[in-house]
Structure formats: C-alpha cells, structure tokens
C-alpha cells in the first residue's frame, strides 16, 4: 500500500512538472486543498531527494548546516505531519528549515508560518502550517538552531513567488476590490472560485466573522469572543452540526438569527436586505451609527419594514448600492457582491477606528 501511495505521488509530481513548466507541485495549483501532509506541500517524497539541509534565522541572517543523520531524523518525523492552509501576510520571519533537493531548488518551512508555496495577491502568501501537537514538534527547528555553536553568517532566504493562487472574477469591475479584499485578509481562499454563485448564509457568516477578526486584530473569532468574555454555545442550531463556528459566534453577538428557534438554514441563500442588516449589525460593534435618511429607491416599497433602517445605512455609507435606481431587496446576494461589500465595510471601520 505504501509503495502504491508513492507511485501515485510520483505520477502527480511528474504531471505537475509537465503541465506547469518544471515546477514540481504535489497538489492541484488550481484548487488548493485545505490540508496537505508535509511531504506533499514540499513535493519531496523521499529522503534521498534531499541533497542538503540548513536551518537559518530571518532576524540574525545566520544559518547552520544539518548532518545527514539530522536530515534523516527531521524528514522521517515530519513527512506525514498534516499541515493546514492559511493566508499569511508576513511568512518570512523566525527560524526556517531549508531543504535543498537534487535539482538545486530550496524548499522552506518557516517555524512561525509554515511552508510558503506562493503568492495570494500582491501582499499575501499561501502557507501550510502545522497545528496543535505537530506545531509543538516543529519548535525542534528553533531548538536545534538555538543550541548550535557553529552558525555561519549569510542570508539564506527563499521566497516562492512563481505562482499567484488568488483567483479573480471574470467581471472586470470586481477585480480591483477582490484584490483589495485579499490584501486585507478578508477573502477566504475557498470562495475564490465561487464569485458568480449566490452566497449561502453560512458563507456570509464566515466572511463577517473573519472581518471582525481582522478589524479587531485577533488570530481567530474564537479568540475575540474569549477576550471579550462572550459566552456562546456550539451547535446552537440543530441544522448546524459540524458547520462553521462563525454561525454560533455571530448569533451570540446578535448579528444573525435563525429561521426559527433551532434552525438556521446554513445552506439557504441570502437576500440583499438580509445582507444589509448583518453588515450594519457588525458595524454597530465598532462605531455609533444612525441615519435620518429616506429610502430613495424606485422599489422602496419592496423593502421589508424591519430592513429599512439597515438598507438606508449601508446605502448612505456606500457599502451597498442599487442598480438602475433599484435596491432589489429580495434578490439573492452573490459571493462577489458579498466580498466587495465586506471590503467596503472594512474600509469604513478602519477610517472610523484608526
């Protein structure tokens, strides 16, 4: 079974080299998986493929060479570690393990951000990093470097910039705001191939929770809730088992509500007026908002009474606009529209807070 596994991996690598001009990736560069093992992320499936290894430090610009025994020990212990995809604006920091393959290429694992495999727009990078116990094991890289007495002065730094994994919408008017959203860390990778689809209630919760995390400068929405001492219940809704935790957190914050007491309808589609309400409620967590305006859309009578305040506010602040003098409150909301409006709200909040 192990032999078959490596034959399959070797075939994938060979195919990637053929298709992508000599860059050997063990994964689909069009749709990156949520997780990969260490050897898959590196594209190194045999210890014999490693010609040399070093550990360097980004801050002091020094490095050490590893012995063959150390290389063997590191690879055997790390090759099957599961790494998780993340978007990282600053992957180049801390201590880094550099593996050099027989073709002369460098493959790097940064202890603070993982395997940096390419760009995600102009400012960010796609990385794969370990979590939990595996992340603790990766601190061995720091320990080996720190304990070494023979450090060589030189700058060893490799940046994978040959591929940009940010997928852009086909609509020209959406390209710039999507790039901005990616640069602000507001755009989850898994939404980048769904721009033209209608966004689900769960997906919009994910976008908004991530917005709050970024604006508040927290590692996760869970950290935000813990720091604010806000209690929330996992799987509060009966139809949200094993769904994104943003649904639970945003419900506890009063930003979203269910279709009934125990049903959220996570796969249900979002209307424009529902989106306006959720965006406004997020804004209320950071700033005082008020409006004394009126609905000036030709279809103002189609806006639900409960939604009028929210529709007015998002329109006055240029977060959501209409088309041809209409707001179209009952229309479904696309992923592209959601990303653009979340990015607009981000800019409003940042101007207000900073």
C-alpha positions as CSV (number, residue, x, y, z in Angstrom):
1,X,0.0,0.0,0.0
2,X,2.9,2.3,0.8
3,X,4.5,1.6,-2.5
4,X,1.3,2.4,-4.3
5,X,1.0,5.6,-2.4
6,X,4.4,6.8,-3.5
7,X,3.9,5.7,-7.1
8,X,0.7,7.8,-7.2
9,X,2.6,10.8,-5.7
10,X,5.4,10.4,-8.2
11,X,2.9,10.4,-11.0
12,X,1.3,13.6,-9.7
13,X,4.6,15.3,-9.4
14,X,5.6,14.3,-12.9
15,X,2.3,15.5,-14.3
16,X,2.8,18.8,-12.5
17,X,6.2,19.3,-14.0
18,X,4.9,18.6,-17.4
19,X,1.9,21.0,-17.1
20,X,3.5,23.8,-15.1
21,X,6.8,24.2,-16.8
22,X,9.2,22.4,-14.4
23,X,7.7,23.5,-11.1
24,X,7.0,20.2,-9.3
25,X,3.9,20.6,-7.1
26,X,2.3,17.6,-5.5
27,X,-1.1,19.3,-5.4
28,X,-3.5,20.9,-7.7
29,X,-2.4,24.5,-8.2
30,X,-5.9,25.5,-9.3
31,X,-7.8,24.3,-6.2
32,X,-5.5,24.0,-3.2
33,X,-6.7,21.6,-0.6
34,X,-7.5,22.6,3.0
35,X,-4.8,20.3,4.3
36,X,-1.7,18.6,3.0
37,X,1.0,16.5,4.6
38,X,4.5,17.9,5.0
39,X,5.9,15.8,2.1
40,X,3.0,16.8,-0.2
41,X,3.5,20.5,0.5
42,X,7.2,20.2,-0.2
43,X,6.9,17.9,-3.1
44,X,9.6,15.7,-1.5
45,X,8.7,12.1,-1.1
46,X,12.0,10.5,-0.4
47,X,14.8,11.4,2.0
48,X,17.2,10.6,-0.8
49,X,15.9,13.5,-2.8
50,X,17.3,15.9,-0.2
51,X,20.9,16.9,-1.1
52,X,21.4,19.3,1.8
53,X,19.5,21.0,4.6
54,X,20.1,24.1,6.7
55,X,18.3,26.0,9.5
56,X,18.5,29.7,9.2
57,X,17.1,32.7,11.1
58,X,15.5,35.6,9.3
59,X,16.4,38.1,12.0
60,X,20.1,37.5,12.5
61,X,20.9,36.3,9.0
62,X,22.8,33.2,10.1
63,X,22.4,29.5,9.4
64,X,23.7,26.1,10.3
65,X,24.2,23.0,8.2
66,X,22.5,19.8,9.2
67,X,24.2,16.5,9.3
68,X,22.9,13.6,7.2
69,X,21.6,12.0,10.4
70,X,19.7,15.1,11.4
71,X,18.2,15.4,7.9
72,X,17.0,11.8,8.1
73,X,15.6,12.3,11.6
74,X,13.7,15.5,10.6
75,X,12.3,14.1,7.4
76,X,11.1,10.8,9.0
77,X,9.3,12.6,11.8
78,X,7.8,15.4,9.7
79,X,6.9,13.8,6.3
80,X,3.4,12.7,7.5
81,X,2.6,15.7,9.6
82,X,-0.7,17.3,8.5
83,X,-0.4,21.0,7.5
84,X,-3.3,23.4,7.3
85,X,-3.8,26.0,4.6
86,X,-3.6,29.6,5.7
87,X,-3.2,33.1,4.2
88,X,-0.3,34.8,5.7
89,X,0.8,38.4,5.1
90,X,4.3,38.0,6.5
91,X,5.6,34.5,6.2
92,X,9.3,35.5,6.2
93,X,10.2,35.6,9.9
94,X,11.6,33.5,12.7
95,X,13.6,30.3,12.1
96,X,13.3,28.4,8.9
97,X,14.2,24.8,7.8
98,X,15.6,24.8,4.3
99,X,15.6,21.6,2.3
100,X,17.6,21.6,-0.9
101,X,16.7,18.9,-3.5
102,X,19.0,17.3,-6.0
103,X,17.7,19.7,-8.7
104,X,19.2,22.6,-6.7
105,X,15.9,24.0,-5.5
106,X,15.2,25.2,-2.0
107,X,12.0,24.2,-0.1
108,X,11.4,26.1,3.2
109,X,9.3,25.7,6.4
110,X,9.1,28.8,8.5
111,X,8.5,27.9,12.1
112,X,6.0,30.7,12.6
113,X,4.0,30.4,9.3
114,X,4.8,27.0,7.7
115,X,5.5,26.1,4.1
116,X,5.2,29.2,1.9
117,X,4.2,28.0,-1.5
118,X,3.3,31.1,-3.4
119,X,1.5,34.5,-3.6
120,X,-2.1,35.3,-2.8
121,X,-2.4,38.6,-4.5
122,X,0.2,41.3,-4.2
123,X,0.6,41.4,-0.4
124,X,-0.2,37.9,1.0
125,X,1.1,34.4,0.6
126,X,-0.5,30.9,0.8
127,X,1.2,28.9,3.5
128,X,0.7,25.4,5.0
129,X,1.4,25.2,8.7
130,X,1.2,22.6,11.5
131,X,-1.3,22.9,14.4
132,X,-1.5,21.7,18.0
133,X,0.9,18.9,18.9
134,X,2.5,18.9,15.5
135,X,3.2,22.7,15.8
136,X,4.9,22.0,19.1
137,X,7.1,19.4,17.4
138,X,8.1,21.9,14.8
139,X,9.7,24.0,17.5
140,X,12.5,21.5,17.4
141,X,13.7,23.6,14.4
142,X,14.2,26.6,16.7
143,X,15.9,24.4,19.4
144,X,18.4,22.9,17.1
145,X,19.3,26.3,15.7
146,X,19.5,28.0,19.1
147,X,21.7,25.3,20.6
148,X,24.2,25.2,17.8
149,X,27.6,26.8,18.3
150,X,28.6,26.9,14.7
151,X,26.5,29.5,13.0
152,X,27.6,30.9,9.7
153,X,26.9,34.5,8.7
154,X,25.0,34.7,5.5
155,X,21.5,35.4,4.3
156,X,19.6,32.3,3.3
157,X,16.1,33.2,2.2
158,X,13.9,31.7,-0.4
159,X,10.6,33.2,-1.5
160,X,8.2,31.2,-3.7
161,X,6.7,33.8,-6.0
162,X,6.4,31.8,-9.2
163,X,2.6,31.2,-8.7
164,X,-0.2,33.5,-7.5
165,X,-3.0,31.5,-6.1
166,X,-5.5,34.4,-6.0
167,X,-8.3,33.6,-8.5
168,X,-10.0,36.7,-9.8
169,X,-13.6,37.2,-11.0
170,X,-14.4,37.4,-14.7
171,X,-16.2,40.7,-14.2
172,X,-13.7,43.5,-14.7
173,X,-15.4,45.7,-12.2
174,X,-14.8,43.2,-9.5
175,X,-11.1,42.6,-10.0
176,X,-9.7,45.6,-8.0
177,X,-12.0,45.2,-4.9
178,X,-11.2,41.5,-4.9
179,X,-7.5,42.2,-4.9
180,X,-8.1,44.7,-2.0
181,X,-10.1,42.2,0.0
182,X,-7.3,39.6,-0.4
183,X,-4.7,42.2,0.6
184,X,-6.8,43.0,3.7
185,X,-7.0,39.2,4.6
186,X,-10.8,39.4,4.1
187,X,-11.1,36.8,1.3
188,X,-11.1,33.1,2.3
189,X,-9.4,31.0,-0.4
190,X,-12.4,28.6,-0.7
191,X,-14.6,31.4,-2.0
192,X,-12.4,32.4,-4.9
193,X,-13.9,30.0,-7.4
194,X,-17.5,30.9,-6.4
195,X,-17.7,34.6,-7.3
196,X,-20.8,34.2,-9.6
197,X,-22.7,31.9,-7.3
198,X,-25.3,33.0,-4.7
199,X,-23.7,33.2,-1.3
200,X,-25.1,31.0,1.5
201,X,-26.0,32.1,5.0
202,X,-23.1,30.1,6.4
203,X,-20.6,31.5,3.9
204,X,-21.6,35.1,4.7
205,X,-21.2,34.4,8.4
206,X,-17.7,33.2,7.6
207,X,-16.9,36.4,5.8
208,X,-18.3,38.6,8.6
209,X,-16.6,36.7,11.4
210,X,-13.3,36.9,9.5
211,X,-13.9,40.7,9.1
212,X,-14.3,41.1,12.8
213,X,-11.2,39.1,13.5
214,X,-9.1,41.2,11.1
215,X,-10.5,44.6,12.3
216,X,-10.0,43.6,16.0
217,X,-6.6,42.1,15.3
218,X,-7.2,38.7,16.7
219,X,-5.9,35.3,15.4
220,X,-9.5,33.9,15.3
221,X,-13.1,34.9,16.0
222,X,-12.9,32.4,19.0
223,X,-10.0,34.4,20.5
224,X,-12.1,37.6,20.0
225,X,-15.1,36.0,21.9
226,X,-12.8,34.7,24.7
227,X,-11.1,38.1,25.2
228,X,-14.5,39.9,25.3
229,X,-15.8,37.2,27.7
230,X,-18.8,36.5,25.5
231,X,-20.3,33.0,26.0
232,X,-21.6,31.2,23.1
233,X,-23.0,27.7,22.5
234,X,-21.5,25.3,19.9
235,X,-24.1,23.8,17.6
236,X,-26.8,26.1,19.0
237,X,-28.9,25.4,15.9
238,X,-30.0,21.8,15.2
239,X,-29.1,22.1,11.5
240,X,-25.6,23.5,12.1
241,X,-23.8,20.4,13.3
242,X,-20.2,20.5,12.3
243,X,-20.7,23.8,10.5
244,X,-18.5,26.9,10.6
245,X,-18.2,28.2,14.2
246,X,-18.9,31.7,12.9
247,X,-22.6,30.9,12.9
248,X,-22.5,30.3,16.7
249,X,-20.3,33.3,17.5
250,X,-22.3,35.8,15.3
251,X,-25.5,34.5,16.8
252,X,-24.2,35.2,20.3
253,X,-23.2,38.7,19.2
254,X,-26.7,39.4,17.9
255,X,-25.6,39.8,14.3
256,X,-27.5,36.8,12.9
257,X,-30.6,35.0,13.9
258,X,-32.2,31.7,12.8
259,X,-35.2,30.9,10.7
260,X,-36.7,29.5,13.9
261,X,-35.6,28.8,17.5
262,X,-33.5,25.8,16.5
263,X,-33.0,26.2,12.7
264,X,-30.5,28.4,11.0
265,X,-30.7,27.1,7.4
266,X,-26.9,27.4,6.7
267,X,-27.2,26.4,3.1
268,X,-30.1,28.8,2.4
269,X,-29.4,31.8,0.2
270,X,-29.1,35.3,1.4
271,X,-31.2,38.3,0.2
272,X,-29.8,41.7,-0.2
273,X,-31.8,43.2,2.6
274,X,-30.6,40.4,5.0
275,X,-27.1,41.2,4.0
276,X,-27.6,44.9,4.7
277,X,-28.9,44.0,8.2
278,X,-25.9,41.8,9.0
279,X,-23.4,44.3,7.7
280,X,-25.0,47.1,9.8
281,X,-25.0,45.0,12.9
282,X,-21.3,44.3,12.5
283,X,-20.6,48.0,12.2
284,X,-22.6,48.6,15.4
285,X,-20.0,46.6,17.3
286,X,-17.3,49.2,16.4
287,X,-19.0,52.5,15.9
288,X,-22.0,54.6,16.7
289,X,-24.4,54.5,13.7
290,X,-27.5,56.4,13.0
291,X,-29.5,57.6,10.0
292,X,-32.3,60.0,9.4
293,X,-32.5,59.5,5.6
294,X,-35.1,58.0,3.5
295,X,-35.3,55.2,1.0
296,X,-35.0,56.8,-2.4
297,X,-35.0,53.7,-4.5
298,X,-37.8,53.1,-7.0
299,X,-38.6,49.8,-5.3
300,X,-38.5,51.2,-1.7
301,X,-41.9,49.7,-1.0
302,X,-40.4,46.2,-1.6
303,X,-38.0,46.6,1.3
304,X,-39.3,44.8,4.4
305,X,-40.2,47.2,7.3
306,X,-37.6,45.6,9.6
307,X,-34.9,46.1,7.0
308,X,-35.4,49.8,6.0
309,X,-33.0,51.2,8.7
310,X,-30.3,48.8,7.6
311,X,-30.8,49.4,3.9
312,X,-30.6,53.2,4.4
313,X,-27.4,53.0,6.4
314,X,-25.4,50.7,4.0
315,X,-26.5,52.9,1.1
316,X,-25.6,56.2,2.8
317,X,-22.2,54.8,3.6
318,X,-21.7,53.5,0.1
319,X,-21.4,49.9,1.3
320,X,-24.3,48.6,-0.7
321,X,-25.7,50.4,-3.7
322,X,-28.6,49.7,-6.0
323,X,-28.8,49.4,-9.8
324,X,-30.9,51.4,-12.1
325,X,-32.5,53.2,-9.2
326,X,-33.5,50.0,-7.5
327,X,-32.1,48.2,-4.4
328,X,-33.7,44.8,-5.2
329,X,-34.0,43.8,-1.5
330,X,-35.4,40.3,-2.2
331,X,-32.8,39.4,-4.8
332,X,-30.2,36.8,-3.8
333,X,-26.7,38.1,-2.9
334,X,-23.7,36.7,-4.9
335,X,-20.3,35.8,-3.5
336,X,-18.7,38.6,-5.5
337,X,-21.2,41.2,-4.1
338,X,-20.6,39.9,-0.6
339,X,-16.8,40.1,-0.9
340,X,-17.0,43.7,-2.3
341,X,-19.3,45.0,0.4
342,X,-17.3,43.3,3.2
343,X,-14.3,45.1,1.9
344,X,-16.1,48.4,1.8
345,X,-17.3,47.9,5.4
346,X,-13.7,47.2,6.4
347,X,-12.6,50.5,5.0
348,X,-15.4,52.4,6.7
349,X,-14.4,50.7,10.0
350,X,-10.7,51.4,9.6
351,X,-11.3,55.0,8.9
352,X,-13.5,55.3,12.0
353,X,-11.3,53.4,14.4
354,X,-7.8,54.5,13.2
